[in-house]
């Protein structure tokens, strides 16, 4: 755990999904590979996929494919839908961590830049839907992460307001950015040392290696 400031135990936890709770890099990379090839664009390497995939499709695809972005979207959806459930793998310790936090009645939600219907189908497939009050994916709110609208939607019905009582937990700069914008506590979950440039404007309050370390941090407070 890395971080220096005093911090209180949270009342609510909002998680990113991909590569915070579920390891989906291989699935995302394969769907993008098929999309790039079909659109006659040079595919990214696996390392480039991990570095570049941050924003939602409706924000990133128009930049990548211009006026053809909706064609690319449909190709990606077909490719992703064919493999995403069969290749779904929880991140190490995520199952045990969610179970412990749920048993102690922490409010939990999800904000993802994955299309909402895929997000919820994956949660259902894993048997995790009951852990979360709301699962908010791309297209569910007026704007996608890092815009603030998904936070209010994720907290709907919880009795919590966006504040320092709620932690935003994710693996990317966009997760830290939405936390800073909305007043949540930004918590970075990343096994490797983060790229300083990605987090320079919106640094995490704490950096933990994985979900088990996150749970230990919460219970130490």
N, CA, C and O of each residue as an XYZ file, in Angstrom:
884
protein
N       0.848     -1.195      0.000
C       0.000      0.000      0.000
C       0.879      1.238      0.000
O       1.821      1.347      0.785
N       0.561      2.167     -0.887
C       1.341      3.396     -0.971
C       0.411      4.588     -0.842
O      -0.585      4.689     -1.559
N       0.736      5.485      0.068
C      -0.063      6.681      0.297
C       0.332      7.249      1.644
O       0.757      6.505      2.527
N       0.201      8.551      1.816
C       0.748      9.146      3.027
C      -0.274      9.885      3.871
O      -0.006     10.163      5.040
N      -1.437     10.212      3.321
C      -2.369     11.051      4.046
C      -3.305     10.227      4.919
O      -3.572      9.057      4.644
N      -3.796     10.866      5.977
C      -4.798     10.226      6.816
C      -6.063      9.988      5.992
O      -6.433     10.795      5.139
N      -6.698      8.886      6.265
C      -7.899      8.542      5.509
C      -8.826      7.752      6.418
O      -8.363      6.981      7.258
N     -10.128      7.937      6.258
C     -11.120      7.246      7.081
C     -11.708      6.057      6.328
O     -11.669      5.998      5.099
N     -12.250      5.120      7.088
C     -12.898      3.964      6.476
C     -14.091      4.437      5.642
O     -14.860      5.279      6.106
N     -14.260      3.922      4.436
C     -15.360      4.386      3.579
C     -16.705      3.814      4.008
O     -16.775      2.815      4.725
N     -17.773      4.470      3.552
C     -19.121      3.923      3.678
C     -19.581      3.302      2.365
O     -20.428      2.409      2.357
N     -19.025      3.773      1.268
C     -19.385      3.247     -0.042
C     -18.160      3.034     -0.900
O     -17.157      3.734     -0.760
N     -18.250      2.058     -1.792
C     -17.146      1.695     -2.676
C     -17.689      1.594     -4.099
O     -18.630      0.843     -4.357
N     -17.102      2.340     -5.008
C     -17.446      2.222     -6.418
C     -16.228      1.658     -7.148
O     -15.133      2.215     -7.078
N     -16.438      0.549     -7.844
C     -15.353     -0.133     -8.541
C     -15.428      0.115    -10.041
O     -16.513      0.179    -10.618
N     -14.274      0.253    -10.658
C     -14.144     -0.006    -12.076
C     -14.315     -1.517    -12.274
O     -14.240     -2.276    -11.308
N     -14.541     -1.950    -13.492
C     -14.787     -3.373    -13.760
C     -13.580     -4.038    -14.418
O     -12.901     -4.864    -13.808
N     -13.324     -3.662    -15.680
C     -12.275     -4.333    -16.448
C     -10.911     -4.116    -15.820
O     -10.456     -2.986    -15.640
N     -10.268     -5.238    -15.490
C      -8.898     -5.252    -14.999
C      -8.738     -4.577    -13.644
O      -7.630     -4.242    -13.226
N      -9.868     -4.383    -12.966
C      -9.894     -4.058    -11.548
C     -10.504     -5.231    -10.789
O      -9.932     -5.717     -9.813
N     -11.672     -5.680    -11.248
C     -12.326     -6.859    -10.673
C     -12.219     -8.088    -11.578
O     -12.189     -9.221    -11.097
N     -12.162     -7.855    -12.890
C     -12.170     -8.952    -13.865
C     -11.044     -8.728    -14.871
O     -10.882     -7.629    -15.400
N     -10.270     -9.780    -15.127
C      -9.182     -9.693    -16.099
C      -9.758     -9.883    -17.499
O     -10.058    -11.006    -17.903
N      -9.911     -8.791    -18.232
C     -10.501     -8.865    -19.571
C      -9.561     -8.385    -20.667
O      -9.995     -8.226    -21.808
N      -8.285     -8.147    -20.359
C      -7.378     -7.682    -21.406
C      -7.312     -8.617    -22.596
O      -7.379     -8.129    -23.725
N      -7.186     -9.928    -22.428
C      -7.126    -10.794    -23.616
C      -8.382    -10.699    -24.483
O      -8.293    -10.710    -25.710
N      -9.550    -10.607    -23.845
C     -10.800    -10.510    -24.599
C     -10.885     -9.190    -25.356
O     -11.225     -9.169    -26.539
N     -10.576     -8.094    -24.675
C     -10.609     -6.784    -25.325
C      -9.628     -6.741    -26.491
O      -9.954     -6.236    -27.565
N      -8.437     -7.266    -26.280
C      -7.420     -7.230    -27.331
C      -7.859     -8.028    -28.551
O      -7.682     -7.580    -29.683
N      -8.428     -9.203    -28.329
C      -8.868    -10.027    -29.455
C      -9.993     -9.359    -30.231
O      -9.992     -9.377    -31.462
N     -10.957     -8.768    -29.522
C     -12.050     -8.078    -30.211
C     -11.536     -6.875    -30.994
O     -11.999     -6.612    -32.103
N     -10.584     -6.147    -30.424
C      -9.993     -5.014    -31.149
C      -9.185     -5.487    -32.355
O      -9.217     -4.853    -33.410
N      -8.472     -6.583    -32.207
C      -7.691     -7.105    -33.336
C      -8.608     -7.398    -34.522
O      -8.321     -7.003    -35.652
N      -9.706     -8.091    -34.253
C     -10.646     -8.402    -35.329
C     -11.225     -7.122    -35.934
O     -11.429     -7.034    -37.145
N     -11.486     -6.137    -35.081
C     -12.053     -4.875    -35.563
C     -11.070     -4.132    -36.447
O     -11.428     -3.692    -37.540
N      -9.830     -3.987    -35.987
C      -8.819     -3.285    -36.771
C      -8.607     -3.961    -38.124
O      -8.528     -3.288    -39.152
N      -8.516     -5.279    -38.123
C      -8.273     -5.980    -39.376
C      -9.441     -5.806    -40.340
O      -9.237     -5.605    -41.538
N     -10.660     -5.881    -39.822
C     -11.828     -5.708    -40.679
C     -11.921     -4.292    -41.243
O     -12.439     -4.085    -42.340
N     -11.415     -3.322    -40.483
C     -11.448     -1.925    -40.917
C     -10.181     -1.519    -41.665
O     -10.003     -0.345    -41.990
N      -9.292     -2.493    -41.942
C      -8.049     -2.252    -42.679
C      -7.162     -1.237    -41.954
O      -6.578     -0.343    -42.566
N      -7.080     -1.404    -40.638
C      -6.217     -0.580    -39.794
C      -5.226     -1.509    -39.097
O      -5.593     -2.607    -38.678
N      -3.986     -1.076    -38.975
C      -2.979     -1.932    -38.348
C      -3.345     -2.219    -36.902
O      -3.542     -1.286    -36.123
N      -3.440     -3.480    -36.528
C      -3.826     -3.811    -35.144
C      -2.783     -3.356    -34.138
O      -1.596     -3.262    -34.452
N      -3.241     -3.076    -32.925
C      -2.342     -2.768    -31.817
C      -1.702     -4.039    -31.296
O      -2.261     -5.129    -31.421
N      -0.540     -3.891    -30.719
C       0.034     -4.987    -29.954
C      -0.734     -5.117    -28.634
O      -1.504     -4.234    -28.257
N      -0.508     -6.232    -27.945
C      -1.178     -6.419    -26.656
C      -0.761     -5.316    -25.686
O      -1.591     -4.804    -24.933
N       0.527     -4.947    -25.700
C       0.996     -3.881    -24.814
C       0.332     -2.550    -25.155
O      -0.007     -1.780    -24.257
N       0.146     -2.277    -26.432
C      -0.532     -1.038    -26.835
C      -1.990     -1.039    -26.406
O      -2.511     -0.004    -25.991
N      -2.659     -2.184    -26.500
C      -4.043     -2.273    -26.043
C      -4.124     -1.931    -24.563
O      -4.983     -1.150    -24.153
N      -3.246     -2.503    -23.765
C      -3.269     -2.227    -22.326
C      -2.984     -0.765    -22.018
O      -3.510     -0.218    -21.049
N      -2.159     -0.136    -22.831
C      -1.795      1.258    -22.591
C      -2.884      2.218    -23.059
O      -3.113      3.244    -22.418
N      -3.563      1.903    -24.171
C      -4.417      2.867    -24.845
C      -5.897      2.751    -24.522
O      -6.627      3.729    -24.678
N      -6.365      1.601    -24.080
C      -7.800      1.438    -23.814
C      -8.130      2.065    -22.472
O      -7.775      1.533    -21.420
N      -8.812      3.200    -22.520
C      -9.178      3.927    -21.315
C     -10.603      4.465    -21.396
O     -11.379      4.319    -20.451
N     -10.947      5.085    -22.518
C     -12.234      5.761    -22.646
C     -13.282      4.832    -23.257
O     -12.960      3.760    -23.770
N     -14.536      5.263    -23.193
C     -15.613      4.468    -23.762
C     -15.547      4.484    -25.286
O     -14.874      5.320    -25.889
N     -16.255      3.547    -25.884
C     -16.256      3.428    -27.334
C     -16.803      4.680    -28.019
O     -16.261      5.111    -29.036
N     -17.864      5.263    -27.477
C     -18.464      6.410    -28.152
C     -17.565      7.636    -28.116
O     -17.791      8.593    -28.857
N     -16.545      7.616    -27.258
C     -15.558      8.685    -27.253
C     -14.320      8.336    -28.085
O     -13.785      9.200    -28.779
N     -13.860      7.088    -28.025
C     -12.589      6.732    -28.656
C     -12.722      6.292    -30.114
O     -11.837      6.592    -30.916
N     -13.793      5.593    -30.484
C     -13.897      5.061    -31.843
C     -14.015      6.147    -32.914
O     -13.428      5.981    -33.984
N     -14.740      7.251    -32.689
C     -14.735      8.293    -33.725
C     -13.328      8.827    -34.026
O     -13.042      9.192    -35.166
N     -12.455      8.875    -33.024
C     -11.085      9.325    -33.272
C     -10.291      8.279    -34.055
O      -9.446      8.624    -34.881
N     -10.563      7.016    -33.795
C      -9.819      5.948    -34.460
C     -10.296      5.693    -35.885
O      -9.489      5.416    -36.772
N     -11.600      5.786    -36.106
C     -12.168      5.335    -37.381
C     -12.950      6.405    -38.139
O     -13.469      6.141    -39.224
N     -13.037      7.603    -37.580
C     -13.721      8.694    -38.273
C     -15.181      8.389    -38.548
O     -15.893      7.881    -37.681
N     -15.626      8.701    -39.763
C     -17.029      8.515    -40.136
C     -17.442      7.052    -40.157
O     -18.633      6.740    -40.184
N     -16.458      6.148    -40.145
C     -16.760      4.713    -40.178
C     -16.855      4.104    -38.784
O     -16.887      2.882    -38.634
N     -16.898      4.955    -37.770
C     -16.776      4.416    -36.420
C     -17.943      3.523    -36.033
O     -17.761      2.589    -35.252
N     -19.140      3.783    -36.558
C     -20.275      2.916    -36.204
C     -20.127      1.531    -36.824
O     -20.560      0.540    -36.235
N     -19.512      1.454    -38.021
C     -19.227      0.137    -38.611
C     -18.232     -0.614    -37.730
O     -18.397     -1.806    -37.470
N     -17.199      0.092    -37.273
C     -16.211     -0.533    -36.389
C     -16.859     -0.969    -35.081
O     -16.543     -2.033    -34.548
N     -17.760     -0.150    -34.570
C     -18.480     -0.498    -33.330
C     -19.214     -1.822    -33.492
O     -19.138     -2.683    -32.616
N     -19.920     -1.991    -34.595
C     -20.700     -3.214    -34.798
C     -19.792     -4.429    -34.914
O     -20.119     -5.499    -34.402
N     -18.656     -4.273    -35.584
C     -17.698     -5.377    -35.700
C     -17.157     -5.747    -34.331
O     -17.064     -6.926    -33.987
N     -16.797     -4.723    -33.545
C     -16.268     -4.982    -32.204
C     -17.304     -5.695    -31.343
O     -16.977     -6.658    -30.650
N     -18.554     -5.227    -31.381
C     -19.596     -5.862    -30.578
C     -19.752     -7.336    -30.933
O     -19.853     -8.182    -30.045
N     -19.773     -7.646    -32.225
C     -19.927     -9.042    -32.646
C     -18.760     -9.889    -32.146
O     -18.949    -11.001    -31.650
N     -17.547     -9.343    -32.285
C     -16.367    -10.093    -31.851
C     -16.356    -10.264    -30.338
O     -16.081    -11.351    -29.831
N     -16.653     -9.197    -29.630
C     -16.623     -9.242    -28.167
C     -17.691    -10.180    -27.629
O     -17.437    -10.972    -26.721
N     -18.877    -10.082    -28.192
C     -19.983    -10.894    -27.670
C     -19.738    -12.377    -27.854
O     -20.255    -13.190    -27.087
N     -18.955    -12.744    -28.862
C     -18.716    -14.159    -29.124
C     -17.786    -14.804    -28.109
O     -17.771    -16.028    -27.975
N     -16.998    -13.985    -27.380
C     -15.976    -14.576    -26.502
C     -16.011    -14.074    -25.067
O     -15.365    -14.673    -24.208
N     -16.744    -12.990    -24.765
C     -16.495    -12.327    -23.481
C     -16.922    -13.143    -22.273
O     -16.291    -13.030    -21.222
N     -17.961    -13.957    -22.374
C     -18.375    -14.721    -21.200
C     -17.521    -15.965    -21.003
O     -17.222    -16.336    -19.868
N     -17.127    -16.611    -22.088
C     -16.340    -17.837    -21.958
C     -14.926    -17.563    -21.471
O     -14.289    -18.443    -20.893
N     -14.426    -16.346    -21.701
C     -13.048    -16.031    -21.288
C     -12.982    -15.175    -20.033
O     -11.910    -14.685    -19.678
N     -14.105    -14.988    -19.358
C     -14.182    -14.105    -18.199
C     -13.429    -14.714    -17.007
O     -13.685    -15.852    -16.615
N     -12.497    -13.939    -16.441
C     -11.678    -14.424    -15.332
C     -11.629    -13.376    -14.233
O     -11.172    -12.261    -14.484
N     -12.085    -13.692    -13.022
C     -11.956    -12.725    -11.923
C     -10.497    -12.428    -11.615
O      -9.647    -13.315    -11.695
N     -10.209    -11.184    -11.264
C      -8.868    -10.842    -10.802
C      -8.591    -11.565     -9.480
O      -9.514    -11.912     -8.743
N      -7.334    -11.779     -9.202
C      -6.947    -12.545     -8.012
C      -7.524    -11.910     -6.747
O      -7.331    -10.722     -6.489
N      -8.225    -12.709     -5.978
C      -8.773    -12.267     -4.710
C     -10.041    -11.461     -4.801
O     -10.574    -11.047     -3.771
N     -10.553    -11.215     -6.020
C     -11.745    -10.377     -6.157
C     -12.978    -11.040     -5.544
O     -13.773    -10.370     -4.885
N     -13.142    -12.327     -5.750
C     -14.324    -13.027     -5.221
C     -14.357    -12.937     -3.706
O     -15.375    -12.569     -3.120
N     -13.243    -13.271     -3.075
C     -13.182    -13.257     -1.614
C     -13.346    -11.838     -1.069
O     -13.992    -11.628     -0.042
N     -12.753    -10.868     -1.768
C     -12.861     -9.489     -1.317
C     -14.277     -8.959     -1.381
O     -14.746     -8.328     -0.433
N     -14.965     -9.206     -2.485
C     -16.350     -8.752     -2.620
C     -17.251     -9.435     -1.600
O     -18.160     -8.811     -1.053
N     -17.003    -10.694     -1.349
C     -17.810    -11.426     -0.377
C     -17.627    -10.834      1.024
O     -18.604    -10.636      1.747
N     -16.393    -10.554      1.403
C     -16.133     -9.989      2.732
C     -16.770     -8.617      2.885
O     -17.390     -8.335      3.910
N     -16.626     -7.768      1.887
C     -17.183     -6.418      1.957
C     -18.703     -6.451      1.941
O     -19.355     -5.655      2.618
N     -19.262     -7.366      1.171
C     -20.724     -7.507      1.141
C     -21.251     -7.991      2.487
O     -22.278     -7.504      2.961
N     -20.567     -8.935      3.099
C     -20.998     -9.450      4.396
C     -20.988     -8.363      5.463
O     -21.785     -8.395      6.401
N     -20.082     -7.405      5.315
C     -20.012     -6.293      6.269
C     -20.858     -5.103      5.833
O     -20.766     -4.019      6.410
N     -21.685     -5.315      4.809
C     -22.724     -4.366      4.386
C     -22.166     -3.035      3.882
O     -22.789     -1.989      4.061
N     -21.010     -3.076      3.261
C     -20.554     -1.894      2.534
C     -21.411     -1.735      1.284
O     -21.705     -2.707      0.590
N     -21.804     -0.498      1.009
C     -22.481     -0.270     -0.265
C     -21.436     -0.333     -1.372
O     -20.375      0.284     -1.276
N     -21.750     -1.095     -2.434
C     -20.827     -1.223     -3.555
C     -21.563     -0.998     -4.867
O     -22.698     -1.439     -5.046
N     -20.898     -0.307     -5.772
C     -21.400     -0.097     -7.120
C     -20.258     -0.244     -8.109
O     -19.100     -0.418     -7.730
N     -20.611     -0.169     -9.388
C     -19.621     -0.266    -10.457
C     -19.857      0.866    -11.450
O     -20.997      1.162    -11.808
N     -18.776      1.493    -11.887
C     -18.804      2.416    -13.024
C     -17.765      1.938    -14.021
O     -16.574      1.888    -13.714
N     -18.216      1.588    -15.207
C     -17.332      1.051    -16.232
C     -17.552      1.779    -17.551
O     -18.642      2.289    -17.813
N     -16.518      1.825    -18.373
C     -16.687      2.306    -19.736
C     -16.937      1.158    -20.701
O     -16.830      1.321    -21.917
N     -17.271     -0.003    -20.153
C     -17.805     -1.111    -20.951
C     -19.288     -0.881    -21.170
O     -19.977     -0.413    -20.263
N     -19.793     -1.200    -22.351
C     -21.216     -1.051    -22.642
C     -22.044     -1.711    -21.548
O     -21.753     -2.831    -21.129
N     -23.078     -1.009    -21.087
C     -23.827     -1.440    -19.911
C     -24.369     -2.848    -19.988
O     -24.303     -3.587    -19.005
N     -24.904     -3.240    -21.134
C     -25.512     -4.582    -21.209
C     -24.451     -5.674    -21.074
O     -24.727     -6.738    -20.520
N     -23.240     -5.420    -21.578
C     -22.174     -6.401    -21.403
C     -21.717     -6.447    -19.953
O     -21.472     -7.523    -19.406
N     -21.606     -5.292    -19.340
C     -21.216     -5.232    -17.930
C     -22.162     -6.060    -17.069
O     -21.721     -6.879    -16.263
N     -23.447     -5.846    -17.239
C     -24.425     -6.546    -16.395
C     -24.515     -8.035    -16.734
O     -24.758     -8.858    -15.851
N     -24.322     -8.382    -17.993
C     -24.340     -9.816    -18.334
C     -23.132    -10.525    -17.737
O     -23.236    -11.684    -17.336
N     -21.990     -9.848    -17.672
C     -20.811    -10.453    -17.059
C     -20.991    -10.608    -15.551
O     -20.608    -11.627    -14.976
N     -21.571     -9.601    -14.921
C     -21.832     -9.714    -13.477
C     -22.798    -10.860    -13.188
O     -22.606    -11.611    -12.232
N     -23.827    -10.993    -14.007
C     -24.774    -12.097    -13.844
C     -24.071    -13.442    -14.037
O     -24.286    -14.381    -13.270
N     -23.236    -13.523    -15.060
C     -22.534    -14.772    -15.366
C     -21.655    -15.220    -14.198
O     -21.556    -16.412    -13.905
N     -21.019    -14.251    -13.534
C     -20.141    -14.558    -12.403
C     -20.907    -14.764    -11.097
O     -20.335    -15.209    -10.102
N     -22.206    -14.440    -11.102
C     -22.981    -14.513     -9.877
C     -22.695    -13.377     -8.925
O     -22.856    -13.529     -7.714
N     -22.265    -12.219     -9.459
C     -21.861    -11.087     -8.631
C     -22.901     -9.978     -8.557
O     -22.711     -9.022     -7.806
N     -23.975    -10.069     -9.296
C     -24.897     -8.932     -9.402
C     -25.425     -8.482     -8.051
O     -25.628     -7.288     -7.830
N     -25.648     -9.421     -7.152
C     -26.216     -9.064     -5.852
C     -25.239     -8.300     -4.961
O     -25.650     -7.711     -3.962
N     -23.962     -8.304     -5.307
C     -23.000     -7.533     -4.520
C     -23.191     -6.031     -4.704
O     -22.823     -5.243     -3.832
N     -23.764     -5.637     -5.834
C     -23.743     -4.230     -6.228
C     -25.130     -3.618     -6.247
O     -26.096     -4.223     -6.713
N     -25.203     -2.374     -5.717
C     -26.460     -1.654     -5.805
C     -26.769     -1.241     -7.225
O     -27.906     -1.379     -7.676
N     -25.780     -0.738     -7.939
C     -25.945     -0.306     -9.330
C     -24.690     -0.624    -10.114
O     -23.572     -0.439     -9.633
N     -24.894     -1.110    -11.342
C     -23.787     -1.340    -12.270
C     -24.002     -0.417    -13.462
O     -24.912     -0.629    -14.263
N     -23.170      0.596    -13.576
C     -23.344      1.646    -14.572
C     -22.270      1.491    -15.638
O     -21.076      1.613    -15.363
N     -22.718      1.219    -16.862
C     -21.785      1.061    -17.962
C     -21.877      2.196    -18.951
O     -22.661      3.129    -18.775
N     -21.067      2.111    -19.999
C     -21.081      3.128    -21.048
C     -22.463      3.174    -21.693
O     -23.047      2.140    -22.020
N     -22.974      4.389    -21.868
C     -24.279      4.575    -22.472
C     -25.422      4.606    -21.490
O     -26.545      4.938    -21.871
N     -25.172      4.267    -20.222
C     -26.248      4.263    -19.227
C     -26.537      5.659    -18.695
O     -27.679      5.972    -18.360
N     -25.521      6.492    -18.617
C     -25.677      7.876    -18.162
C     -25.563      8.809    -19.368
O     -25.203      8.384    -20.466
N     -25.873     10.075    -19.148
C     -25.826     11.045    -20.248
C     -24.432     11.129    -20.854
O     -24.287     11.295    -22.065
N     -23.397     11.014    -20.005
C     -22.016     10.965    -20.462
C     -21.299      9.850    -19.717
O     -21.735      9.412    -18.652
N     -20.201      9.403    -20.291
C     -19.459      8.295    -19.706
C     -18.296      8.802    -18.855
O     -17.894      9.960    -18.962
N     -17.768      7.931    -18.021
C     -16.582      8.207    -17.228
C     -15.467      8.759    -18.109
O     -15.170      8.157    -19.141
N     -14.833      9.884    -17.747
C     -14.740     10.506    -16.427
C     -15.751     11.616    -16.153
O     -15.623     12.312    -15.145
N     -16.746     11.806    -17.009
C     -17.806     12.771    -16.687
C     -18.476     12.369    -15.383
O     -18.490     11.183    -15.052
N     -19.035     13.315    -14.627
C     -19.528     13.012    -13.277
C     -20.859     12.270    -13.230
O     -21.190     11.680    -12.202
N     -21.628     12.285    -14.314
C     -22.981     11.721    -14.240
C     -23.032     10.269    -13.761
O     -23.937      9.937    -12.994
N     -22.120      9.387    -14.165
C     -22.220      8.001    -13.688
C     -22.123      7.838    -12.176
O     -22.649      6.868    -11.629
N     -21.454      8.776    -11.484
C     -21.321      8.637    -10.031
C     -22.672      8.748     -9.346
O     -23.000      7.931     -8.486
N     -23.456      9.747     -9.716
C     -24.793      9.881     -9.119
C     -25.638      8.655     -9.398
O     -26.388      8.201     -8.534
N     -25.521      8.117    -10.606
C     -26.302      6.935    -10.965
C     -25.840      5.719    -10.166
O     -26.660      4.905     -9.743
N     -24.534      5.595     -9.959
C     -24.010      4.454     -9.208
C     -24.433      4.494     -7.748
O     -24.585      3.449     -7.115
N     -24.626      5.701     -7.208
C     -24.994      5.849     -5.794
C     -26.508      5.911     -5.584
O     -26.963      5.990     -4.443
N     -27.280      5.878     -6.643
C     -28.734      6.002     -6.520
C     -29.301      4.923     -5.605
O     -29.017      3.738     -5.781
N     -30.102      5.339     -4.629
C     -30.730      4.404     -3.704
C     -29.860      3.993     -2.537
O     -30.306      3.233     -1.678
N     -28.622      4.479     -2.482
C     -27.700      4.064     -1.417
C     -27.805      4.940     -0.179
O     -27.363      4.542      0.899
N     -28.386      6.128     -0.319
C     -28.377      7.098      0.772
C     -27.077      7.862      0.886
O     -26.921      8.679      1.794
N     -26.137      7.613     -0.016
C     -24.847      8.283     -0.005
C     -24.795      9.350     -1.091
O     -25.400      9.207     -2.153
N     -24.068     10.410     -0.805
C     -23.801     11.452     -1.780
C     -22.327     11.372     -2.185
O     -21.510     10.840     -1.434
N     -21.985     11.890     -3.351
C     -20.567     11.929     -3.722
C     -19.769     12.737     -2.694
O     -20.022     13.925     -2.495
N     -18.820     12.091     -2.057
C     -18.052     12.735     -0.982
C     -16.865     11.862     -0.641
O     -16.649     10.817     -1.256
N     -16.096     12.299      0.346
C     -14.963     11.531      0.821
C     -15.344     10.263      1.556
O     -14.471      9.483      1.936
N     -16.650     10.040      1.766
C     -17.096      8.775      2.365
C     -17.170      7.642      1.341
O     -17.402      6.486      1.696
N     -16.972      7.985      0.071
C     -17.074      7.007     -1.007
C     -15.721      6.916     -1.718
O     -15.126      7.934     -2.070
N     -15.249      5.697     -1.921
C     -14.000      5.475     -2.637
C     -14.289      5.076     -4.072
O     -15.208      4.301     -4.335
N     -13.496      5.611     -5.007
C     -13.515      5.168     -6.395
C     -12.274      4.337     -6.633
O     -11.156      4.825     -6.466
N     -12.458      3.080     -7.024
C     -11.385      2.092     -7.068
C     -11.211      1.622     -8.502
O     -12.137      1.072     -9.098
N     -10.032      1.838     -9.054
C      -9.811      1.425    -10.437
C      -8.339      1.345    -10.774
O      -7.473      1.607     -9.939
N      -8.070      0.974    -12.032
C      -6.692      0.709    -12.451
C      -6.147      1.745    -13.425
O      -5.014      1.608    -13.887
N      -6.929      2.784    -13.750
C      -6.529      3.696    -14.819
C      -6.697      5.147    -14.405
O      -7.383      5.465    -13.433
N      -6.047      6.023    -15.175
C      -6.149      7.444    -14.911
C      -7.562      7.967    -14.956
O      -7.915      8.879    -14.208
N      -8.381      7.397    -15.831
C      -9.766      7.864    -15.954
C     -10.547      7.607    -14.661
O     -11.465      8.360    -14.334
N     -10.194      6.562    -13.933
C     -10.852      6.272    -12.651
C     -10.458      7.287    -11.586
O     -11.288      7.719    -10.787
N      -9.186      7.662    -11.585
C      -8.726      8.678    -10.643
C      -9.322     10.037    -11.007
O      -9.643     10.834    -10.126
N      -9.467     10.298    -12.299
C     -10.010     11.588    -12.748
C     -11.448     11.769    -12.302
O     -11.801     12.835    -11.797
N     -12.290     10.755    -12.474
C     -13.694     10.891    -12.076
C     -13.800     11.046    -10.561
O     -14.698     11.732    -10.073
N     -12.898     10.419     -9.814
C     -12.897     10.588     -8.363
C     -12.584     12.032     -7.993
O     -13.268     12.614     -7.152
N     -11.570     12.610     -8.606
C     -11.210     14.001     -8.324
C     -12.342     14.948     -8.711
O     -12.627     15.900     -7.984
N     -12.985     14.697     -9.843
C     -14.051     15.573    -10.325
C     -15.238     15.572     -9.367
O     -15.871     16.610     -9.174
N     -15.546     14.442     -8.775
C     -16.771     14.293     -7.979
C     -16.522     14.288     -6.475
O     -17.475     14.166     -5.706
N     -15.274     14.417     -6.031
C     -14.985     14.460     -4.603
C     -14.891     13.121     -3.928
O     -14.936     13.049     -2.700
N     -14.760     12.034     -4.705
C     -14.557     10.711     -4.117
C     -13.076     10.520     -3.791
O     -12.228     11.285     -4.252
N     -12.779      9.513     -3.009
C     -11.388      9.186     -2.688
C     -10.839      8.267     -3.781
O     -11.366      7.171     -3.971
N      -9.797      8.682     -4.504
C      -9.265      7.863     -5.600
C      -8.296      6.794     -5.098
O      -7.288      7.103     -4.462
N      -8.612      5.541     -5.392
C      -7.782      4.414     -4.963
C      -7.348      3.649     -6.211
O      -8.186      3.144     -6.959
N      -6.054      3.566     -6.427
C      -5.514      2.866     -7.587
C      -5.218      1.416     -7.238
O      -4.542      1.138     -6.248
N      -5.724      0.490     -8.048
C      -5.426     -0.933     -7.911
C      -4.609     -1.342     -9.132
O      -5.123     -1.400    -10.249
N      -3.350     -1.619     -8.904
C      -2.460     -1.922    -10.042
C      -1.259     -2.684     -9.511
O      -0.580     -2.219     -8.595
N      -0.992     -3.857    -10.083
C       0.097     -4.692     -9.581
C       1.455     -4.062     -9.838
O       2.358     -4.145     -9.005
N       1.594     -3.418    -11.024
C       2.878     -2.835    -11.370
C       2.918     -1.361    -10.984
O       1.894     -0.758    -10.662
N       4.113     -0.799    -11.022
C       4.272      0.624    -10.755
C       3.547      1.419    -11.837
O       3.736      1.145    -13.023
N       2.724      2.394    -11.460
C       1.986      3.156    -12.464
C       2.885      4.112    -13.234
O       3.921      4.551    -12.735
N       2.475      4.426    -14.454
C       3.156      5.429    -15.266
C       2.872      6.798    -14.660
O       1.712      7.207    -14.610
N       3.886      7.517    -14.200
C       3.646      8.809    -13.555
C       2.874      9.779    -14.439
O       2.078     10.572    -13.936
N       3.098      9.727    -15.751
C       2.418     10.664    -16.654
C       0.911     10.448    -16.658
O       0.146     11.404    -16.784
N       0.478      9.188    -16.519
C      -0.959      8.907    -16.572
C      -1.691      9.486    -15.366
O      -2.870      9.827    -15.458
N      -0.994      9.598    -14.234
C      -1.654     10.000    -12.991
C      -1.174     11.351    -12.465
O      -1.451     11.711    -11.321
N      -0.455     12.093    -13.304
C       0.125     13.351    -12.839
C      -0.949     14.364    -12.460
O      -0.826     15.036    -11.435
N      -1.996     14.484    -13.265
C      -3.031     15.483    -13.011
C      -4.037     15.019    -11.960
O      -4.622     15.840    -11.254
N      -4.236     13.714    -11.855
C      -5.244     13.172    -10.938
C      -4.632     11.988    -10.193
O      -4.930     10.838    -10.516
N      -3.787     12.252     -9.210
C      -3.087     11.179     -8.516
C      -4.016     10.403     -7.586
O      -5.003     10.951     -7.095
N      -3.707      9.140     -7.345
C      -4.475      8.371     -6.366
C      -4.119      8.794     -4.947
O      -3.015      9.275     -4.691
N      -5.058      8.614     -4.032
C      -4.764      8.813     -2.609
C      -3.944      7.638     -2.087
O      -3.005      7.818     -1.310
N      -4.309      6.435     -2.524
C      -3.559      5.239     -2.182
C      -3.402      4.368     -3.416
O      -4.247      4.373     -4.310
N      -2.313      3.625     -3.448
C      -2.047      2.641     -4.502
C      -1.880      1.284     -3.832
O      -0.984      1.094     -3.009
N      -2.758      0.332     -4.193
C      -2.659     -1.036     -3.695
C      -2.436     -1.966     -4.881
O      -2.787     -1.635     -6.013
N      -1.858     -3.118     -4.617
C      -1.493     -4.026     -5.691
C      -2.685     -4.803     -6.228
O      -2.735     -5.124     -7.415
N      -3.655     -5.112     -5.352
C      -4.761     -5.976     -5.768
C      -5.919     -5.814     -4.789
O      -5.828     -5.048     -3.830
N      -7.006     -6.540     -5.037
C      -8.197     -6.438     -4.193
C      -7.933     -6.923     -2.769
O      -8.406     -6.280     -1.832
N      -7.208     -8.016     -2.555
C      -6.916     -8.396     -1.161
C      -6.208     -7.292     -0.380
O      -6.499     -7.087      0.799
N      -5.280     -6.576     -1.023
C      -4.599     -5.488     -0.321
C      -5.557     -4.335     -0.051
O      -5.455     -3.671      0.980
N      -6.489     -4.095     -0.974
C      -7.517     -3.080     -0.749
C      -8.351     -3.421      0.485
O      -8.611     -2.553      1.319
N      -8.764     -4.667      0.602
C      -9.586     -5.082      1.739
C      -8.805     -4.926      3.043
O      -9.356     -4.480      4.050
N      -7.536     -5.289      3.025
C      -6.715     -5.123      4.238
C      -6.597     -3.660      4.613
O      -6.626     -3.320      5.796
N      -6.465     -2.785      3.618
C      -6.410     -1.346      3.896
C      -7.696     -0.884      4.579
O      -7.643     -0.169      5.579
N      -8.833     -1.281      4.051
C     -10.113     -0.847      4.629
C     -10.229     -1.305      6.067
O     -10.642     -0.527      6.926
N      -9.876     -2.541      6.350
C     -10.062     -3.068      7.704
C      -9.008     -2.598      8.694
O      -9.174     -2.770      9.901
N      -7.927     -2.006      8.198
C      -6.947     -1.410      9.103
C      -7.389     -0.047      9.606
O      -6.871      0.427     10.618
N      -8.335      0.599      8.927
C      -8.717      1.957      9.264
C      -9.660      1.975     10.462
O     -10.091      3.045     10.893
